[in-house]
């Protein structure tokens, strides 16, 4: 089993910054893809940013140029640096990982989410 634990959420004023972290632990050989999703009340969960094992990145158009995803493979940790935050960024942010287990299988895991609130 794999656990993903997010941290770094909170309340910030528009134009401010936050840095989210997600630490994966458990039955991990490697992590193929890491990503951040977010979900606002009444809306579907959407992909914010993703990063592959080869460090290729993908961003939602709404956050491109403002958010940066990165990973530290030695620590099984991913980060989301969020700059120039806007009220519309307010949501619960979820960590995602496609994990290659020590038995050689791939599994998808989700964190429990961390609240990000951006005030005007």
C-alpha positions in Angstrom: 0.0 0.0 0.0 1.1 3.6 -0.7 0.2 6.7 1.2 0.3 10.2 -0.2 0.4 13.1 2.3 -0.1 16.6 1.2 1.0 19.8 3.0 1.4 23.5 2.4 -2.2 24.6 1.8 -3.7 27.5 3.6 -5.1 31.0 3.2 -3.3 33.5 1.1 -4.2 36.9 -0.5 -4.5 37.3 -4.2 -1.1 37.7 -5.8 0.6 35.7 -3.1 2.3 32.4 -3.3 2.0 28.9 -1.7 4.1 25.8 -2.1 2.4 22.4 -1.8 4.3 19.3 -1.0 3.3 15.6 -1.4 5.3 12.8 0.2 4.7 9.2 -1.0 5.6 6.3 1.2 5.0 2.6 1.3 5.3 -0.1 -1.3 7.2 2.0 -3.9 9.9 1.0 -6.4 9.5 4.1 -8.4 6.9 6.7 -9.3 6.1 7.0 -13.0 3.9 10.0 -13.0 3.1 12.6 -10.3 0.4 15.2 -10.6 -1.7 17.7 -8.8 -5.5 17.9 -9.3 -7.9 20.3 -7.7 -11.6 20.4 -7.0 -13.8 23.3 -6.1 -17.2 22.8 -4.5 -19.8 21.8 -7.2 -17.1 21.3 -9.8 -15.3 18.3 -11.3 -11.8 17.5 -10.3 -9.4 18.8 -12.8 -5.8 18.3 -13.7 -3.6 21.2 -12.6 -0.1 19.9 -13.4 1.7 16.6 -14.1 5.3 15.5 -14.3 6.6 12.2 -15.7 9.6 10.2 -14.6 11.4 11.8 -17.5 10.6 15.3 -16.1 8.2 16.2 -18.9 5.5 18.6 -17.5 2.0 19.4 -18.4 -0.1 22.3 -17.1 -3.7 23.4 -17.2 -4.1 26.5 -19.3 -5.5 28.4 -16.4 -2.3 28.0 -14.3 0.4 28.0 -17.1 3.1 30.5 -16.3 2.0 30.8 -12.6 2.4 27.2 -11.3 5.4 25.0 -11.4 5.5 21.3 -10.7 8.7 19.5 -9.7 9.7 16.2 -8.1 12.5 14.8 -5.9 12.8 11.1 -6.7 15.1 10.4 -3.9 12.5 11.6 -1.4 9.4 10.3 -3.4 8.1 13.9 -3.1 6.4 16.2 -5.5 5.9 19.9 -5.2 3.6 22.5 -6.6 4.9 26.1 -6.5 1.9 28.4 -6.9 2.6 32.1 -7.7 0.4 35.0 -8.6 -2.5 33.2 -7.0 -6.0 34.2 -7.9 -9.3 33.7 -6.1 -10.4 31.2 -8.8 -7.5 29.0 -7.7 -9.4 28.3 -4.5 -10.0 24.6 -4.2 -9.0 21.4 -2.5 -5.7 20.3 -4.1 -5.1 16.6 -4.4 -1.8 14.8 -4.9 -1.8 11.9 -7.5 0.9 9.3 -8.2 1.1 6.4 -10.6 3.3 4.1 -8.6 5.5 1.2 -9.8 5.3 -1.2 -6.8 8.2 -3.4 -5.6 6.3 -6.3 -7.1 6.4 -4.8 -10.5 2.8 -3.6 -10.8 1.5 -0.1 -11.5 -1.2 1.5 -9.2 -2.8 4.8 -8.9 -3.0 6.6 -5.6 -4.6 9.8 -4.3 -3.8 12.0 -1.3 -6.6 13.2 1.0 -6.3 16.8 -0.2 -5.2 20.1 1.1 -7.3 23.3 1.1 -6.1 26.3 -0.7 -8.0 29.5 -0.3 -7.2 32.7 -2.1 -8.8 35.9 -0.9 -9.4 39.0 -2.9 
